[in-house]
Each structure stands twice: as structure tokens, then as C-alpha cells.
Amino acid sequence: MQTPNQSTENNYKFAPVSNKSLTGEKIVRPSLNYWQDAWRRLKKNRLAMAGLIILVALIVFAIIVPFVSSYDYQTQNLKVKNVGPSGEHWFGTDDFGRDLWTRVWWGTRISLFIGIIAAIIDLVIGVIYGGISAYYGGKVDEVMQRTIEIVYAIPFLLIAILLIMVIGSGIPSIILAMAITGWVPMARLVRGQMLTLKEQEFVLASRTLGASPMRIIMRSLIPNALGIIIVQITFVVPAAIFTEAFLSFIGLGVKPPLASLGNLLSDGANYIRLYPHRLIFPTIIFSLILLSFNLLGDGLRDALDPKMRK
């Protein structure tokens, strides 16, 4: 038989919990999915957001300015050649009297176009190639990796020169030269990431249910590697823009009168002492593009890293 003290103690143990005792339990972080949480963390990175804003502004200017400008990129006017910045010509003119404001933004459009096309090629070829190599493994992986080493051993400049000799200089030859070797780093990165993913439980479950290898690669492996793929793309684009600028600077890229940041820098470098405006403005735009992509890439790398999630 229970004593009065024991009965009181038992009633206290099994008494319902009041709402007051739960007031200290609060949700520390809102319930967000992976991409929402990554965007939340990216917004907190001021440098990354500054890079994103600058990049969007540059893209908008590159698209709009050539259409709304009073001048085009190729019309010559020798009466106003090598004029400095003014209200009529905001960035001045070149030695043929062409408006540099229009030519700089037209060149920015060309350079961004080449960079984006290079990124798409890397994304398609590199992701598929790396995914197949990692998934099948064994002899398939061995052969595919030796093929990558052979492709990567060929100097890019040699490929570019050969293509220029065959099809001529210009945008197609630059893009094709990048397409031949540019996808290799992406393929290696994707392969390394998917080697760690293919032994996970959800992949084994897909195999058990009879999913085809291509379905597993496209539906299970690639979506789980999107974070690192997106980060890599933000570094591929500026690298392709820099490559185009280098080829145009040495006379192997885009040919005048078509403007690109590379040939604008090359022309401006020849007149740096007499007409510095011809080099200053393309350099500023070129530097802003590279800086904004790198800042955004660093921010995305931290935002998409699951280890950084708190």
C-alpha cells in the first residue's frame, strides 16, 4: 500500500506537461530545402552578392547598349579619330573614329557569349563523360581516363593555331578549340564527386529496383553533384573569356572590325602613351567581369557546401 508521500510523488511524475514548460523550445533555423538554404547563405556573403550585382549589370549593358547607342561598332568617322571621352563619345573614339562606348559593350557581349558557350560545352560533355566513367568503373574508367590524359596533353594553343589555319580566325575556331580540351577539368571533377556518390544507399536502391545506368546517372548522381558543378561553371566562364582575350591579343582571335575585349585591349596597348582612354575602359570592364565571376564562384562554393550548413 502506497503512503501519501509516494502517491503525491507518482502523480508529480506522470503529470501532463504544461505549455509553459515548452516556451524555451524554439525553432533555431527555419525549415528550408537545400537550394533555399544555399540562397540564404549566399545573400549573407556581401562580396558574392556584389559580384552577382556587377555581373548582372554588365550583362544588361552588353545586351542593351549596342541597340540603343547612336553609333554602331564598325562605322568609321575619321573626323573624330582618337578623341578622348566626351558627352558625345563617352569612352572616346579609336584611330578610325569608331565610338568606343559601343565597341566596348559589343566586345563585352562577344566575350560573354564565348564564355557561356564554353561553359555549356563543359557542362554537357564533361558531366556526361565524367558520370559514365565513374559509374561503370573498371576497364571502362581506365580507358576513359587514359583518353582524358591524351587530350589534356595536347597544347591548347597548338589546337587553336591548327583550327585557325583550317577554318580561319574568328569565333567558331575559338569555340571549337575550347570544345576539344576545355571539358577535361569538368570531367575529372565530376568523376571524383560521383565516385563517392555511387556507393550511397539511394544509388544501390535504384539498382535494386532495376533502374538503367543512364537513368541512375541522370536522375540520382548528377543532381546530387549539382553544387560542385555550378561552382565549377562560375570559374569556367572567366577562364574562357581570358582565353579569348589572350588569343585576340596575339592576333589569333576575333578580327576587326568585329570587337571583342581581347582585340580592344590589343589595340589600346599600342596607344597607351598617346591615348590611354583606349586601354583604360576595356581593361576596367574586363577586370570587372573576371572579378565578379570569381567573387560569385567563391560565394557559391561556400553556400553550396553542405558542411557549411548550420
C-alpha positions as CSV (number, residue, x, y, z in Angstrom):
1,M,0.0,0.0,0.0
2,Q,1.3,3.4,-1.0
3,T,1.9,6.1,1.5
4,P,0.5,9.6,1.0
5,N,4.0,10.8,0.1
6,Q,4.6,8.1,-2.5
7,S,1.2,8.8,-4.2
8,T,2.0,12.5,-4.4
9,E,5.4,11.7,-5.9
10,N,3.9,9.4,-8.6
11,N,1.3,12.0,-9.5
12,Y,4.0,14.5,-10.0
13,K,6.0,12.2,-12.3
14,F,3.1,11.4,-14.6
15,A,1.5,14.9,-14.6
16,P,0.9,16.3,-18.1
17,V,3.4,18.9,-19.3
18,S,2.1,22.4,-19.4
19,N,2.6,24.8,-22.3
20,K,4.8,27.0,-20.1
21,S,7.5,24.3,-19.9
22,L,7.7,24.4,-23.8
23,T,8.2,28.1,-24.2
24,G,12.0,27.7,-24.1
25,E,11.9,25.3,-27.1
26,K,12.1,27.4,-30.2
27,I,13.0,26.7,-33.8
28,V,16.5,27.9,-34.2
29,R,16.6,27.8,-38.1
30,P,13.6,27.8,-40.4
31,S,12.8,24.6,-42.3
32,L,14.4,25.1,-45.8
33,N,15.4,22.8,-48.6
34,Y,18.9,22.6,-49.9
35,W,18.6,25.4,-52.5
36,Q,16.7,27.8,-50.3
37,D,19.3,27.4,-47.6
38,A,22.1,27.9,-50.1
39,W,20.5,31.1,-51.3
40,R,20.0,32.3,-47.8
41,R,23.7,31.8,-47.1
42,L,24.7,33.3,-50.4
43,K,22.8,36.5,-49.6
44,K,24.8,36.9,-46.4
45,N,28.0,36.9,-48.3
46,R,28.4,40.6,-49.3
47,L,31.3,40.0,-51.7
48,A,29.4,37.3,-53.6
49,M,26.3,39.4,-53.8
50,A,28.4,42.4,-55.0
51,G,29.9,40.1,-57.7
52,L,26.4,38.9,-58.7
53,I,25.1,42.5,-59.0
54,I,28.1,43.7,-61.0
55,L,27.8,40.7,-63.3
56,V,24.1,41.2,-63.9
57,A,24.7,44.9,-64.6
58,L,27.4,44.1,-67.1
59,I,25.2,41.6,-68.9
60,V,22.4,44.1,-69.1
61,F,24.6,46.8,-70.5
62,A,26.2,44.4,-73.0
63,I,22.7,43.4,-74.3
64,I,21.1,46.9,-74.3
65,V,23.8,49.4,-75.2
66,P,24.5,48.2,-78.8
67,F,20.8,48.5,-79.6
68,V,20.2,52.0,-78.1
69,S,23.5,53.6,-78.9
70,S,23.6,56.3,-81.7
71,Y,26.6,54.6,-83.2
72,D,27.4,51.1,-84.2
73,Y,30.7,49.1,-83.7
74,Q,32.1,49.4,-87.2
75,T,31.1,52.8,-88.7
76,Q,34.2,55.0,-89.3
77,N,34.4,58.7,-88.9
78,L,38.0,60.0,-89.5
79,K,37.0,63.5,-88.5
80,V,36.8,62.4,-84.8
81,K,39.5,59.8,-84.6
82,N,41.3,59.3,-81.3
83,V,39.0,61.8,-79.4
84,G,39.0,61.5,-75.7
85,P,35.9,60.9,-73.6
86,S,33.2,63.5,-74.1
87,G,29.5,64.0,-73.9
88,E,29.1,62.7,-77.4
89,H,31.6,59.8,-77.2
90,W,31.6,58.6,-73.5
91,F,34.6,56.3,-73.9
92,G,36.2,58.3,-76.7
93,T,37.0,57.0,-80.2
94,D,39.7,54.9,-81.8
95,D,42.0,55.6,-84.7
96,F,39.2,55.1,-87.2
97,G,36.8,57.4,-85.4
98,R,34.6,54.5,-84.1
99,D,32.7,55.0,-80.9
100,L,34.5,53.1,-78.1
101,W,31.4,53.1,-75.8
102,T,29.6,51.0,-78.4
103,R,32.6,48.9,-79.2
104,V,33.4,48.1,-75.6
105,W,29.9,46.8,-74.8
106,W,29.8,45.0,-78.1
107,G,33.1,43.4,-77.3
108,T,31.7,42.5,-73.8
109,R,28.8,40.8,-75.5
110,I,31.1,38.7,-77.7
111,S,33.4,37.8,-74.8
112,L,30.5,36.8,-72.6
113,F,28.9,34.8,-75.4
114,I,32.2,32.8,-75.9
115,G,32.4,32.2,-72.2
116,I,28.9,31.0,-71.9
117,I,29.2,28.7,-74.9
118,A,32.4,27.2,-73.4
119,A,30.6,26.7,-70.1
120,I,27.7,24.9,-71.8
121,I,30.1,22.6,-73.7
122,D,32.0,21.8,-70.5
123,L,28.7,21.1,-68.8
124,V,27.3,18.7,-71.4
125,I,30.5,16.8,-72.4
126,G,32.3,17.0,-69.0
127,V,29.4,15.9,-66.8
128,I,28.3,13.1,-69.1
129,Y,31.8,11.8,-69.7
130,G,32.8,12.0,-66.0
131,G,29.5,10.4,-64.9
132,I,29.8,7.4,-67.2
133,S,33.5,6.9,-66.3
134,A,32.7,7.0,-62.5
135,Y,29.6,4.8,-62.7
136,Y,31.0,1.9,-64.8
137,G,34.5,2.0,-63.3
138,G,36.9,-0.9,-64.1
139,K,38.2,-1.1,-67.6
140,V,35.7,1.5,-68.9
141,D,37.0,4.0,-66.4
142,E,40.6,3.1,-67.2
143,V,40.2,3.6,-70.9
144,M,38.3,6.9,-70.5
145,Q,40.8,8.3,-68.1
146,R,43.7,7.5,-70.4
147,T,41.8,9.2,-73.2
148,I,41.5,12.3,-71.0
149,E,45.2,12.3,-70.4
150,I,45.9,12.2,-74.1
151,V,43.5,15.0,-74.8
152,Y,44.8,17.1,-72.0
153,A,48.5,16.6,-73.1
154,I,47.8,18.4,-76.4
155,P,48.7,22.1,-76.0
156,F,45.6,24.3,-76.4
157,L,47.5,27.0,-78.4
158,L,48.6,24.4,-80.9
159,I,45.0,23.3,-81.4
160,A,43.8,26.9,-81.8
161,I,46.5,27.6,-84.4
162,L,45.7,24.5,-86.4
163,L,42.0,25.3,-86.4
164,I,42.7,28.9,-87.4
165,M,44.7,27.6,-90.3
166,V,41.9,25.3,-91.4
167,I,38.7,27.3,-90.8
168,G,40.1,30.8,-90.3
169,S,40.3,33.0,-87.3
170,G,37.1,34.1,-85.5
171,I,34.5,33.0,-83.0
172,P,33.9,29.5,-84.5
173,S,37.6,28.5,-84.3
174,I,37.9,29.8,-80.7
175,I,34.8,27.9,-79.5
176,L,35.9,24.7,-81.3
177,A,39.4,24.9,-79.8
178,M,37.9,25.3,-76.3
179,A,35.4,22.4,-77.0
180,I,38.3,20.0,-77.8
181,T,40.1,20.3,-74.5
182,G,38.1,22.6,-72.2
183,W,35.8,19.8,-70.8
184,V,38.6,17.8,-69.3
185,P,38.7,19.5,-65.9
186,M,35.0,19.3,-65.5
187,A,35.0,15.6,-66.4
188,R,37.7,14.9,-63.8
189,L,35.8,16.9,-61.1
190,V,32.5,15.2,-61.8
191,R,34.2,11.7,-61.8
192,G,35.7,12.3,-58.4
193,Q,32.4,13.5,-57.0
194,M,30.4,10.6,-58.4
195,L,32.9,8.0,-57.2
196,T,31.9,8.9,-53.7
197,L,28.2,9.1,-54.5
198,K,27.7,5.8,-56.4
199,E,28.1,3.7,-53.3
200,Q,25.4,5.5,-51.4
201,E,22.2,3.8,-50.3
202,F,19.9,5.7,-52.7
203,V,22.0,4.6,-55.7
204,L,22.0,1.0,-54.5
205,A,18.2,1.2,-54.1
206,S,17.9,2.4,-57.7
207,R,19.9,-0.5,-58.9
208,T,17.8,-2.9,-56.9
209,L,14.6,-1.5,-58.4
210,G,16.0,-2.1,-61.9
211,A,16.9,1.4,-63.0
212,S,19.1,1.7,-66.1
213,P,22.7,3.0,-65.7
214,M,21.9,6.2,-67.6
215,R,18.8,6.8,-65.5
216,I,20.8,6.5,-62.3
217,I,23.4,8.8,-63.7
218,M,20.9,11.5,-64.8
219,R,18.4,11.2,-62.0
220,S,20.5,10.2,-59.0
221,L,24.1,11.1,-59.4
222,I,24.2,14.3,-61.4
223,P,21.5,16.1,-59.3
224,N,23.5,15.4,-56.1
225,A,26.6,16.8,-57.7
226,L,25.0,20.0,-59.0
227,G,26.5,22.1,-56.3
228,I,30.1,21.4,-57.3
229,I,29.2,21.6,-61.0
230,I,27.7,25.1,-60.6
231,V,30.7,26.3,-58.8
232,Q,33.0,25.0,-61.5
233,I,31.0,26.7,-64.2
234,T,31.5,30.1,-62.5
235,F,35.2,29.5,-62.9
236,V,35.0,28.1,-66.5
237,V,33.3,31.3,-67.9
238,P,36.0,33.8,-66.8
239,A,38.7,31.3,-67.9
240,A,37.2,31.1,-71.4
241,I,36.9,34.9,-71.6
242,F,40.5,35.3,-70.6
243,T,41.5,32.7,-73.2
244,E,39.6,34.6,-75.9
245,A,41.2,37.8,-74.8
246,F,44.6,36.2,-75.0
247,L,44.1,34.8,-78.5
248,S,42.7,38.1,-79.7
249,F,45.5,40.0,-78.1
250,I,48.1,38.0,-80.0
251,G,46.1,38.2,-83.3
252,L,44.6,34.7,-83.3
253,G,41.1,35.6,-82.1
254,V,38.3,37.8,-83.2
255,K,39.3,40.1,-86.1
256,P,38.3,43.7,-86.6
257,P,36.0,45.4,-87.3
258,L,34.2,42.9,-85.0
259,A,35.0,43.9,-81.5
260,S,35.9,41.8,-78.5
261,L,37.6,42.7,-75.3
262,G,40.7,40.9,-76.4
263,N,41.3,42.9,-79.6
264,L,40.3,46.2,-77.9
265,L,42.9,45.6,-75.3
266,S,45.4,44.7,-78.0
267,D,44.7,47.9,-79.9
268,G,44.7,50.0,-76.7
269,A,48.1,48.7,-75.7
270,N,49.6,50.1,-78.8
271,Y,48.4,53.6,-77.9
272,I,48.8,53.6,-74.1
273,R,51.1,56.6,-74.0
274,L,49.2,58.8,-76.6
275,Y,45.6,57.8,-76.0
276,P,45.3,56.0,-72.6
277,H,41.5,56.0,-72.8
278,R,41.6,53.3,-75.5
279,L,43.1,50.9,-73.0
280,I,41.6,52.1,-69.7
281,F,38.0,51.4,-70.4
282,P,38.3,47.9,-71.9
283,T,40.6,47.0,-69.0
284,I,38.1,48.1,-66.4
285,I,35.2,46.1,-68.0
286,F,37.5,43.1,-68.5
287,S,38.7,43.2,-64.9
288,L,35.1,43.6,-63.5
289,I,34.0,40.6,-65.4
290,L,36.8,38.4,-64.1
291,L,36.4,39.8,-60.5
292,S,32.6,39.4,-60.4
293,F,32.8,35.8,-61.6
294,N,35.5,34.9,-59.1
295,L,33.7,36.6,-56.2
296,L,30.4,34.8,-57.1
297,G,32.2,31.5,-57.5
298,D,33.8,31.7,-54.1
299,G,30.4,32.6,-52.6
300,L,28.7,29.7,-54.3
301,R,31.4,27.3,-53.1
302,D,30.7,28.2,-49.5
303,A,26.9,28.4,-50.0
304,L,26.5,25.1,-51.7
305,D,28.8,23.2,-49.3
306,P,26.7,21.0,-47.0
307,K,29.3,21.2,-44.3
308,M,28.7,25.0,-44.0
309,R,25.0,24.4,-43.2
310,K,24.2,25.4,-39.7
